[in-house]
Amino acid sequence: MPSAEIITIGTEILLGEIVDTNTRYIALALRDLGLDLFRTVTIGDNIERIAAAIRESMQRTDIIITTGGLGPTVDDPTREAVAKAAGLETEFSEELWQQVIETISRYGRKPSENQRRQAVIPKGAIPVKNPVGTAPAFIVETSRTAIISLPGVPNEMEHILHESVIPYLQKRYDLRHVIKVRVLHCAGLGEGTIDEKIGDLETLANPTVGLAAHTGVVDVRIAAKAESEGAAAALIAGIERDVRQRLGNAVFGADDDRLETVALDAAARRGWTLVGVESGLKGMLAERLPRTISLADADFAGLLEAARSARADSKVDVAIGVWASEEQRAAEMVLITPRGEKTHRITYGGPHRSVRRWAVNLALNWLRTSAQESP
Protein backbone atom coordinates (compact mmCIF):
# COMPACT_ATOMS: atom_id res chain seq x y z
CA MET A 1 0.00 0.00 0.00
CA PRO A 2 1.43 3.41 -0.94
CA SER A 3 2.40 5.76 1.85
CA ALA A 4 2.07 9.53 1.95
CA GLU A 5 3.43 12.61 3.68
CA ILE A 6 2.10 16.18 3.79
CA ILE A 7 4.30 19.29 3.75
CA THR A 8 2.54 22.54 4.64
CA ILE A 9 4.41 25.63 3.50
CA GLY A 10 4.07 29.09 5.03
CA THR A 11 5.96 31.23 7.51
CA GLU A 12 2.64 32.69 8.63
CA ILE A 13 1.69 29.25 9.97
CA LEU A 14 4.97 28.89 11.90
CA LEU A 15 4.41 32.34 13.43
CA GLY A 16 0.92 31.37 14.56
CA GLU A 17 -0.72 34.05 12.41
CA ILE A 18 -3.05 31.57 10.73
CA VAL A 19 -4.20 28.06 11.64
CA ASP A 20 -3.34 25.22 9.30
CA THR A 21 -6.59 23.47 8.38
CA ASN A 22 -5.30 22.01 5.12
CA THR A 23 -3.30 19.21 6.72
CA ARG A 24 -6.33 17.80 8.50
CA TYR A 25 -8.47 18.05 5.37
CA ILE A 26 -5.91 16.29 3.19
CA ALA A 27 -5.26 13.66 5.86
CA LEU A 28 -8.95 12.76 6.01
CA ALA A 29 -9.09 12.49 2.22
CA LEU A 30 -6.04 10.21 2.15
CA ARG A 31 -7.51 8.10 4.93
CA ASP A 32 -10.68 7.56 2.92
CA LEU A 33 -8.54 6.35 0.02
CA GLY A 34 -6.91 3.76 2.27
CA LEU A 35 -3.50 5.44 2.10
CA ASP A 36 -1.10 5.33 5.02
CA LEU A 37 -0.10 8.83 6.13
CA PHE A 38 3.27 8.58 7.86
CA ARG A 39 4.23 12.17 8.58
CA THR A 40 3.20 15.82 8.32
CA VAL A 41 5.47 18.85 8.62
CA THR A 42 5.27 22.62 8.31
CA ILE A 43 8.12 24.56 6.67
CA GLY A 44 8.56 28.32 6.35
CA ASP A 45 8.93 30.16 3.04
CA ASN A 46 12.53 29.15 2.38
CA ILE A 47 13.55 27.33 -0.81
CA GLU A 48 16.46 25.40 0.71
CA ARG A 49 14.50 24.16 3.72
CA ILE A 50 11.48 23.19 1.65
CA ALA A 51 13.66 21.34 -0.85
CA ALA A 52 15.45 19.52 1.98
CA ALA A 53 12.12 18.43 3.49
CA ILE A 54 10.91 17.16 0.11
CA ARG A 55 14.14 15.24 -0.54
CA GLU A 56 13.89 13.64 2.88
CA SER A 57 10.30 12.61 2.21
CA MET A 58 11.26 11.21 -1.20
CA GLN A 59 13.52 8.70 0.53
CA ARG A 60 10.65 7.37 2.65
CA THR A 61 7.36 7.67 0.86
CA ASP A 62 5.44 7.31 -2.40
CA ILE A 63 3.20 10.38 -2.32
CA ILE A 64 4.19 13.87 -1.16
CA ILE A 65 1.53 16.55 -1.04
CA THR A 66 2.61 20.15 -0.51
CA THR A 67 0.17 22.95 0.17
CA GLY A 68 0.96 26.66 0.02
CA GLY A 69 3.62 28.82 -1.56
CA LEU A 70 2.15 28.92 -5.08
CA GLY A 71 1.18 32.60 -5.15
CA PRO A 72 2.67 35.32 -7.37
CA THR A 73 5.04 36.96 -4.88
CA VAL A 74 8.73 36.47 -4.17
CA ASP A 75 7.94 34.73 -0.88
CA ASP A 76 5.99 31.96 -2.68
CA PRO A 77 8.86 29.52 -3.20
CA THR A 78 7.23 26.12 -3.68
CA ARG A 79 7.76 25.86 -7.46
CA GLU A 80 11.50 26.46 -7.18
CA ALA A 81 11.82 24.25 -4.10
CA VAL A 82 10.11 21.26 -5.73
CA ALA A 83 12.26 21.65 -8.83
CA LYS A 84 15.41 21.82 -6.71
CA ALA A 85 14.43 18.74 -4.71
CA ALA A 86 13.73 16.75 -7.87
CA GLY A 87 16.88 17.98 -9.66
CA LEU A 88 14.90 19.86 -12.32
CA GLU A 89 14.90 23.29 -13.93
CA THR A 90 11.72 25.34 -14.04
CA GLU A 91 9.84 26.27 -17.19
CA PHE A 92 7.06 28.63 -18.20
CA SER A 93 3.77 26.93 -19.10
CA GLU A 94 1.74 28.84 -21.67
CA GLU A 95 -1.22 26.59 -20.87
CA LEU A 96 -1.22 27.61 -17.22
CA TRP A 97 -0.59 31.26 -18.10
CA GLN A 98 -3.73 31.31 -20.23
CA GLN A 99 -5.61 29.82 -17.31
CA VAL A 100 -4.34 32.58 -15.00
CA ILE A 101 -5.38 35.22 -17.53
CA GLU A 102 -8.82 33.65 -17.90
CA THR A 103 -9.38 33.48 -14.15
CA ILE A 104 -8.30 37.08 -13.53
CA SER A 105 -10.41 38.35 -16.44
CA ARG A 106 -13.52 37.06 -14.70
CA TYR A 107 -12.95 39.83 -12.18
CA GLY A 108 -12.60 42.45 -14.91
CA ARG A 109 -8.84 42.80 -14.43
CA LYS A 110 -5.66 42.13 -16.33
CA PRO A 111 -2.87 40.05 -14.77
CA SER A 112 0.17 41.87 -13.41
CA GLU A 113 3.65 40.90 -14.53
CA ASN A 114 4.49 39.14 -11.25
CA GLN A 115 1.51 36.82 -11.75
CA ARG A 116 3.43 35.18 -14.58
CA ARG A 117 5.30 33.40 -11.79
CA GLN A 118 2.21 31.29 -11.23
CA ALA A 119 2.61 29.73 -14.67
CA VAL A 120 6.17 28.59 -13.90
CA ILE A 121 6.46 24.93 -12.88
CA PRO A 122 9.23 22.31 -12.67
CA LYS A 123 10.25 21.11 -16.12
CA GLY A 124 8.19 18.13 -17.25
CA ALA A 125 5.64 18.50 -14.42
CA ILE A 126 2.00 17.68 -15.05
CA PRO A 127 0.04 20.95 -14.91
CA VAL A 128 -3.19 20.83 -12.88
CA LYS A 129 -5.81 23.48 -13.57
CA ASN A 130 -7.22 25.59 -10.77
CA PRO A 131 -10.71 26.65 -11.91
CA VAL A 132 -11.47 28.52 -8.68
CA GLY A 133 -8.29 30.58 -8.24
CA THR A 134 -5.15 31.95 -9.86
CA ALA A 135 -2.60 29.53 -8.41
CA PRO A 136 -2.30 26.45 -10.67
CA ALA A 137 -1.18 23.19 -9.16
CA PHE A 138 1.24 20.63 -10.61
CA ILE A 139 2.54 17.09 -10.16
CA VAL A 140 6.16 16.01 -10.48
CA GLU A 141 6.58 12.29 -11.08
CA THR A 142 9.74 10.33 -10.35
CA SER A 143 10.30 6.60 -10.67
CA ARG A 144 8.85 6.11 -7.19
CA THR A 145 7.33 9.33 -5.96
CA ALA A 146 4.55 11.69 -6.97
CA ILE A 147 5.09 15.22 -5.63
CA ILE A 148 1.74 17.01 -5.74
CA SER A 149 1.81 20.76 -5.08
CA LEU A 150 -1.51 22.41 -4.17
CA PRO A 151 -2.43 26.02 -3.35
CA GLY A 152 -2.65 27.06 0.27
CA VAL A 153 -6.04 28.80 0.00
CA PRO A 154 -8.36 26.17 1.53
CA ASN A 155 -11.26 26.33 -0.93
CA GLU A 156 -8.86 26.18 -3.90
CA MET A 157 -6.92 23.29 -2.37
CA GLU A 158 -10.10 21.34 -1.57
CA HIS A 159 -11.52 21.74 -5.06
CA ILE A 160 -8.33 20.61 -6.82
CA LEU A 161 -7.86 17.75 -4.37
CA HIS A 162 -11.28 16.28 -5.11
CA GLU A 163 -11.52 17.11 -8.81
CA SER A 164 -7.99 16.24 -9.93
CA VAL A 165 -5.72 14.75 -7.27
CA ILE A 166 -7.89 11.98 -5.89
CA PRO A 167 -8.71 10.60 -9.37
CA TYR A 168 -5.00 10.79 -10.24
CA LEU A 169 -4.01 8.85 -7.11
CA GLN A 170 -6.71 6.23 -7.65
CA LYS A 171 -5.51 5.62 -11.20
CA ARG A 172 -1.74 5.71 -10.63
CA TYR A 173 -1.74 3.51 -7.52
CA ASP A 174 -4.76 1.35 -8.35
CA LEU A 175 -6.27 2.19 -4.98
CA ARG A 176 -8.87 -0.34 -3.90
CA HIS A 177 -8.89 0.02 -0.12
CA VAL A 178 -10.69 2.37 2.20
CA ILE A 179 -10.01 3.28 5.79
CA LYS A 180 -12.94 3.98 8.09
CA VAL A 181 -12.67 5.44 11.56
CA ARG A 182 -15.09 5.33 14.48
CA VAL A 183 -14.38 7.47 17.54
CA LEU A 184 -16.07 6.61 20.83
CA HIS A 185 -16.21 9.42 23.41
CA CYS A 186 -15.84 8.54 27.08
CA ALA A 187 -16.26 10.48 30.33
CA GLY A 188 -16.01 9.46 33.97
CA LEU A 189 -12.95 7.22 33.47
CA GLY A 190 -9.36 8.39 33.09
CA GLU A 191 -7.10 7.40 30.23
CA GLY A 192 -5.12 5.03 32.46
CA THR A 193 -8.23 3.18 33.62
CA ILE A 194 -9.54 2.86 30.07
CA ASP A 195 -6.15 1.56 28.96
CA GLU A 196 -6.30 -1.11 31.65
CA LYS A 197 -9.71 -2.23 30.45
CA ILE A 198 -9.04 -2.34 26.70
CA GLY A 199 -5.24 -2.46 26.48
CA ASP A 200 -5.23 -5.80 24.66
CA LEU A 201 -7.35 -4.28 21.88
CA GLU A 202 -4.72 -1.58 21.39
CA THR A 203 -2.29 -4.24 20.12
CA LEU A 204 -4.51 -5.26 17.19
CA ALA A 205 -3.24 -4.74 13.64
CA ASN A 206 -6.58 -4.30 11.84
CA PRO A 207 -8.68 -2.71 13.16
CA THR A 208 -6.32 -0.55 15.18
CA VAL A 209 -7.42 0.93 18.51
CA GLY A 210 -5.92 4.03 20.08
CA LEU A 211 -6.64 6.50 22.88
CA ALA A 212 -6.63 10.30 22.86
CA ALA A 213 -7.06 12.09 26.18
CA HIS A 214 -8.71 15.50 26.30
CA THR A 215 -9.70 17.52 29.36
CA GLY A 216 -12.27 15.39 31.15
CA VAL A 217 -13.00 13.33 28.02
CA VAL A 218 -11.11 10.39 26.48
CA ASP A 219 -11.58 9.26 22.88
CA VAL A 220 -11.22 5.67 21.76
CA ARG A 221 -10.37 5.59 18.05
CA ILE A 222 -11.12 2.42 16.05
CA ALA A 223 -9.74 2.40 12.49
CA ALA A 224 -10.19 -0.40 9.96
CA LYS A 225 -8.81 -0.90 6.45
CA ALA A 226 -10.70 -3.05 3.94
CA GLU A 227 -11.63 -3.28 0.28
CA SER A 228 -15.03 -1.69 0.82
CA GLU A 229 -16.73 0.60 3.30
CA GLY A 230 -19.07 -2.20 4.30
CA ALA A 231 -16.22 -4.58 5.08
CA ALA A 232 -14.40 -1.89 7.09
CA ALA A 233 -17.58 -1.04 8.99
CA ALA A 234 -18.06 -4.71 9.87
CA LEU A 235 -14.54 -4.91 11.28
CA ILE A 236 -15.17 -1.81 13.39
CA ALA A 237 -18.56 -2.99 14.63
CA GLY A 238 -17.17 -6.06 16.37
CA ILE A 239 -14.50 -4.07 18.22
CA GLU A 240 -16.96 -1.32 19.10
CA ARG A 241 -19.29 -3.82 20.75
CA ASP A 242 -16.39 -5.15 22.79
CA VAL A 243 -15.25 -1.66 23.86
CA ARG A 244 -18.76 -0.61 24.85
CA GLN A 245 -19.23 -3.79 26.87
CA ARG A 246 -15.99 -3.26 28.76
CA LEU A 247 -16.41 0.47 29.40
CA GLY A 248 -20.15 0.52 29.97
CA ASN A 249 -21.81 3.87 30.59
CA ALA A 250 -18.48 5.69 30.38
CA VAL A 251 -19.05 5.71 26.61
CA PHE A 252 -21.40 8.64 26.10
CA GLY A 253 -21.33 8.94 22.31
CA ALA A 254 -19.49 8.51 19.04
CA ASP A 255 -18.05 10.60 16.20
CA ASP A 256 -19.88 13.96 16.15
CA ASP A 257 -21.73 13.47 19.45
CA ARG A 258 -21.01 16.20 22.01
CA LEU A 259 -21.15 15.74 25.77
CA GLU A 260 -23.49 18.70 26.35
CA THR A 261 -25.91 17.46 23.69
CA VAL A 262 -25.97 13.96 25.14
CA ALA A 263 -26.47 15.34 28.67
CA LEU A 264 -29.31 17.63 27.59
CA ASP A 265 -30.95 14.83 25.63
CA ALA A 266 -30.79 12.55 28.68
CA ALA A 267 -32.39 15.26 30.82
CA ALA A 268 -35.10 15.84 28.20
CA ARG A 269 -35.93 12.13 28.05
CA ARG A 270 -36.33 12.24 31.79
CA GLY A 271 -38.70 15.16 31.41
CA TRP A 272 -36.37 17.52 33.28
CA THR A 273 -36.19 21.23 32.63
CA LEU A 274 -32.86 22.78 33.54
CA VAL A 275 -31.00 25.90 34.63
CA GLY A 276 -27.24 26.28 35.07
CA VAL A 277 -25.25 28.55 37.36
CA GLU A 278 -21.51 29.19 37.04
CA SER A 279 -18.75 31.05 38.81
CA GLY A 280 -15.07 31.26 37.91
CA LEU A 281 -15.68 29.73 34.47
CA LYS A 282 -15.71 32.89 32.34
CA GLY A 283 -18.86 31.81 30.53
CA MET A 284 -17.62 28.36 29.61
CA LEU A 285 -20.68 26.56 31.03
CA ALA A 286 -22.98 29.15 29.44
CA GLU A 287 -21.45 28.36 26.05
CA ARG A 288 -22.61 24.76 26.37
CA LEU A 289 -25.84 25.01 28.37
CA PRO A 290 -28.25 27.53 26.86
CA ARG A 291 -29.91 28.61 30.11
CA THR A 292 -27.04 29.50 32.43
CA ILE A 293 -26.54 32.31 34.95
CA SER A 294 -22.98 33.61 35.29
CA LEU A 295 -21.96 34.97 38.70
CA ALA A 296 -19.10 37.39 39.23
CA ASP A 297 -16.57 36.36 41.90
CA ALA A 298 -18.93 34.18 43.92
CA ASP A 299 -17.53 31.49 46.20
CA PHE A 300 -19.13 28.06 46.29
CA ALA A 301 -21.47 29.00 49.12
CA GLY A 302 -22.76 31.89 47.03
CA LEU A 303 -23.08 29.67 43.98
CA LEU A 304 -24.96 27.05 45.97
CA GLU A 305 -27.49 29.59 47.16
CA ALA A 306 -27.80 31.01 43.65
CA ALA A 307 -28.49 27.55 42.22
CA ARG A 308 -31.25 26.96 44.74
CA SER A 309 -32.80 30.34 44.00
CA ALA A 310 -32.48 29.94 40.22
CA ARG A 311 -34.28 26.60 40.33
CA ALA A 312 -37.11 28.02 42.41
CA ASP A 313 -37.42 31.29 40.49
CA SER A 314 -37.27 29.63 37.08
CA LYS A 315 -39.66 26.85 38.15
CA VAL A 316 -37.46 24.17 36.56
CA ASP A 317 -36.79 20.61 37.68
CA VAL A 318 -33.00 20.71 37.83
CA ALA A 319 -30.27 23.21 38.65
CA ILE A 320 -26.60 22.46 38.07
CA GLY A 321 -23.98 24.78 39.51
CA VAL A 322 -20.24 24.79 38.86
CA TRP A 323 -17.56 26.80 40.65
CA ALA A 324 -13.90 26.50 39.66
CA SER A 325 -10.59 28.00 40.78
CA GLU A 326 -7.46 27.97 38.66
CA GLU A 327 -5.39 28.97 41.68
CA GLN A 328 -6.65 26.06 43.79
CA ARG A 329 -6.90 23.70 40.81
CA ALA A 330 -10.25 22.64 42.17
CA ALA A 331 -13.92 22.61 41.31
CA GLU A 332 -17.10 22.33 43.38
CA MET A 333 -20.45 21.39 41.93
CA VAL A 334 -24.04 21.10 42.98
CA LEU A 335 -26.81 19.17 41.28
CA ILE A 336 -30.36 19.76 42.49
CA THR A 337 -32.96 17.40 41.05
CA PRO A 338 -36.43 16.25 42.12
CA ARG A 339 -34.60 13.51 44.05
CA GLY A 340 -32.66 15.95 46.19
CA GLU A 341 -29.43 17.93 46.34
CA LYS A 342 -25.88 16.65 45.89
CA THR A 343 -22.56 18.49 46.05
CA HIS A 344 -19.17 17.38 44.88
CA ARG A 345 -15.62 18.76 45.23
CA ILE A 346 -12.65 17.49 43.28
CA THR A 347 -9.08 18.64 42.68
CA TYR A 348 -7.27 18.66 39.35
CA GLY A 349 -3.69 17.60 38.66
CA GLY A 350 -3.35 19.13 35.21
CA PRO A 351 -2.31 22.61 34.06
CA HIS A 352 -4.06 25.63 35.55
CA ARG A 353 -5.43 26.82 32.20
CA SER A 354 -7.41 23.59 31.75
CA VAL A 355 -9.29 23.69 35.06
CA ARG A 356 -12.38 25.40 33.66
CA ARG A 357 -12.88 23.04 30.73
CA TRP A 358 -12.22 20.04 32.96
CA ALA A 359 -14.78 21.25 35.51
CA VAL A 360 -17.44 21.84 32.87
CA ASN A 361 -16.95 18.39 31.33
CA LEU A 362 -17.18 16.73 34.73
CA ALA A 363 -20.37 18.62 35.53
CA LEU A 364 -21.99 17.78 32.19
CA ASN A 365 -21.14 14.13 32.66
CA TRP A 366 -22.59 14.23 36.18
CA LEU A 367 -25.81 15.62 34.72
CA ARG A 368 -25.83 12.92 32.04
CA THR A 369 -25.33 9.98 34.39
CA SER A 370 -27.80 11.35 36.92
CA ALA A 371 -30.48 11.72 34.25
CA GLN A 372 -29.81 8.17 33.06
CA GLU A 373 -30.16 6.65 36.54
CA SER A 374 -33.28 4.69 37.37
CA PRO A 375 -35.92 6.78 39.19
WOKA-V639482 format. One record per helix or strand of 2 or more residues. SS is the DSSP state (2 for helix, 1 for strand). FROM is the first residue (numbers start at 0). LEN is the number of residues. If there is no record, write none. Layout:
((SS & FROM & LEN) (SS & FROM & LEN))
//
This chain:
((1 & 2 & 7) (2 & 10 & 4) (2 & 21 & 11) (1 & 35 & 8) (2 & 46 & 12) (1 & 62 & 5) (2 & 77 & 9) (1 & 89 & 3) (2 & 93 & 12) (2 & 112 & 7) (1 & 119 & 3) (1 & 125 & 3) (1 & 136 & 5) (1 & 145 & 5) (2 & 153 & 19) (1 & 177 & 9) (2 & 190 & 13) (1 & 207 & 6) (1 & 217 & 9) (2 & 228 & 22) (1 & 250 & 4) (2 & 258 & 12) (1 & 273 & 6) (1 & 291 & 4) (2 & 299 & 15) (1 & 317 & 8) (1 & 329 & 8) (1 & 339 & 8) (2 & 351 & 21))
//
